Amino acid sequence: MKKIIFLVPILFLFACNKEKKTTVESVISAKDHSTIESEFSSIFDVAEDFNSNDRRVRSGQTILPSSALVTFQDSSFSDGDGIECAIDFGPIKTTSPKGVLCLDGRYRAGVLHLKMNKRYFQDSFECVIWAEESDAYYAGNDGFNLSSISGTMTVLKLNLSIFKITVSNAKLSNENGTITWQSSRIIDKKVDNSEGILGDEYSITGNASGVNRKGEPFEVSIKEPLYKKIQMGCARTFTQGVLELINVSSQEKILLDYDPYNNNACDLIAKATIRSKEFIFTVR
């Protein structure tokens, strides 16, 4: 009898520790998704900023730093195959800040490529943005913790304020590991600053899927639209929005809330909820 009494607390403690470990590991998908979602949202911001402010269209406020070098491989629409260019933010550095600070509050290094089929304000405007691993494109919310990013984003302008966004072959790597991702999104611009992208606000709906840093596949659906404000310190991630993530192997559901305190704050705070347990974390 004494043996049984002695073993019960040990077994109970083992079960609690195992459940705690499983729960913590389960929310990794939420953290990883928030990181890569924010990064590709910021790639859209770069493309939108460049296209709406390009000298061929109009001139206005821009998030691009003055040091960013734009090189055109094809600079004429008249040949019928659109234009193509590269935006070079400069090489990744070994000391902080490792990238250049842009006017949306994010740090970037390396090269992004853009190809546009026609002028921004024409019907059926399409822009393809991509970075290959050899382009060494890095980005992050501070000057020290930058992630390596590659993949392809296609932006199709449906009307003056609605965009269809498709991301494929996305990969994000940092010291924590590697995330892969793909998504289909609709962006609805709610506030449009006619002088440039700074001051714009938009919402995002749609679905996504990926594999987190632990090799766990996950699926994502947006339950309440993500909301983003293009302002210094605010454009680093979303101020509102709720996602549902499902870890495919366990079928565990996680709610990811970008406004856990219901204050629409320009911070990096999000909350993951699984099995009634809440985890507050900082979006990287």
N, C-alpha and C positions, 0 to 999 in steps of 0.2 A: 504493500500500500504506500509506503514512503517513497518508493521508486516512482510510482504513478504521480503522486503529488509533486515530486521534484521535476518530472518531465513535462507536466502540463504547462507551467510558465515558460519553459524553454521552447516548446513547440509553438505556443502562442506568440512569443517574441519573434521566432523565426518567420511565422506567417505574416506578422505585422511588417517586419523588415522587408520581406519579399514583396508585399503589396505596395509598400512605400516606394521601393526601387522600381517596380513595374510602372507605377503611376508617374513617377518623375521621368522615366524613359519614354513614356507614352507622349508626353507633351513636347518632346524634342521636335516632332513633326510640326507643331504649332510655331515653335521658335524658328525652325529652319525656313518654314514657309513665309513667315513674316519678314525674314531677312531677304530672301530672293524676290518676293513680291515687291518689296520696297525698292530694290535695286532696279528691277525692270520697269517699275513705274517711273523711276528717275531717268531711265533711258528714254522713255516716251517724252519726258519733260525736255530733255536735250534736243530731241528731234523736233518737237513742237516749237521750241524756242528758236531753233535755227531756221526752220522753214517759214515761220511767221515773221521773222525779222531779217531774212535774207535780203541783200541789196536788190535782188531782182523783183522783190515784192514791195517791201516797205522797210523803214528803219525805226526801231523803238528800243525799249528797255530789254536787256538780255541777261541771262544767268551765266553766260559764258565769260570766263575771265579774259582779260586782254592778252594774256600769254598763249591762249589756245590758238593753234595754227590750223587754218582751213586750206586744204589743197584739193583742187578740182582735177579729177581724171577725165571728166566729160562736162564741159561748162555750157553746152548749148542745147536748148530744147528743140531747135529747128531741125535737127537731124532725125527726129522722130523716136529716139530711144531714151529720152529723158536725160537727166544730169546725174553725175555721181561725184561724191567728194569724200574726204576723210577729215575728221576733227581730231587733232593731236593735242592732248593735254600735257604732254611732256612725259619723260620716263619716270617710273616708280623710283623713289629715293630710299635710301637705307636708314635715314633718320627722320624723325617727325618734324614737320608734316611730310608724309611720304607722297602726298599728292597735292595738287593745287586747289585752293579753296574757291568754289564757285559761288555765285550770288544767291543760290538757293540754300546755302549752308552745308552743302555736301563737298567732299574732297574727291577728286578724280585724277587718274593718271592713265597713260596709254592712249590707244586709238579706237575711235568708233567710225564705222563706215556708213554712209547714207546714199541711197539711190532713190530719186524721185521721178515719177513718170510724166508729171506736168507741174504747172505752177500751183502754189498752195491753194489759191482761192478758186481754182477751176473745178468743175464737177468731176467726181471720181478720182480725185487726187489720191495717190498711193505712195507711201514711203516705206522702203525696206531699210532697217537698221541692223547692223550685225557687227560682231567682234569675234575674231578667231583667237585661239589661244596664243598664236604668235603675235597678236596685236598688243598683248600684255595690258589689257584694259582692267584697271582696278578702280574701286569706288568704296566709299564708306561714310559713316556719319561723323567720324572724327579723323584727325590727320594721322593717327597711328594704326588703328584697326581697319585696314583696307582688305577687301576680298577680291580675288581674281574672278572675272566674269566673262563668259562667252555665250554665244547663242544668236538667234535671229528673231527679230520682231518685225511684223508687217502691220502697217497702219493704213487703214482705208477710211477716208473721210466720206461719211454717208450724207452729211449735210453740214450746215454752218457750225453745229455744235456737237454732233454725234460722230464718234469714231469706233470702228471695229478693229480690235487689236488681237493679233495671234502671235504667240511666242512658241518657238520650237527649238529643240536641242539646247536648252538653257543649262548652263552649269556654273555653279558658284563654289569656289574653294577658298578656305582659309585654314588657320591652325587647328580648327575644330574638326575639319573633314570636308567632304564634297557633297553638294546637293545637286540633284538634277530635277528639271521642272519643265512643264509646258502648260499653256493656258489659252483660253479663249475669253475675251473681255469686250464689254461695251463701255466706252467712256462718254459721259454726258457732261459737257462743259456748262456749268451753272453760272459762272461769272467770267466774262471775257473782257480783259483790259485791252482796249484798242491800241494802246501804246506798247504792247509787248506781253510776254507771258507772266511777268511778275504782277501779282494781284489776281491772277486767274484762280478759279476754284472749279473742281469737277468731281463727279461721282463715278464709281466703277461697279459693274455687276458682271456675273459670269461664273465660269468654272475653271478648275485647274487640277493638275495631278503631278506627282513627283516621287522622288525617293530621298529620304532624309539621310543625314550623315552616318546613321547606323545601318543603312541598307534596307530600311523599312519603307515600302511603298505607301503612299497616302493619296487620298482624293479630297478635293476641296470644292465647296459650293458657298457662294456669298448669300447670306440670309438677310442682312441689312446692308445696303450699299456702302462701300468704302468711300470716304470723303477726304479730299486733299486740297490744301491751300498752298499756292505757290508763293511762299514768303520765306525770308531768311529765318532759319530755325524751325519753320513749320513744315516745309516741303520735304523734310527728311523721311517722313512716313505719313500715316493717315491719322486724322483727328477723330474719326468716327468709323463705325462699321463692325459688323459681326459676321464671322465665317464659321462654317461647320467643317471640321476635318475628320476623316475616318482613316485610321490605321488599317490597311487592307488585311493583314494577316490576323489581327485580333478582332477586327470590326469594332474597335473602341471609338466612340465619338468624342470629339473635343470641340468646345466652343472657344473661338478666339475673338476677344472683344478689344477693339482699339481705343475705346473710351470707357475704361472701367470705373472712373469716378464721375461720369456723366457731366463733365465740364467742358468738353470739346477743346481741350487744351492742346497747345502746340508743344507736346512733349513726345517722348519715345516710349511711354508706358503702355503696356498691353496686359491682358489677363487671359490665361488659358484655364478652362474649367473642364474637369473630367471626373466622373463619378462623384459629383457634388464637392470635389476638392478644387480649390482655387489657387492658381500660381500667378503672381504678379511678376513680370519681367520687363527688361529694357530691350526694345527692338534694336538689333545691331545694324 
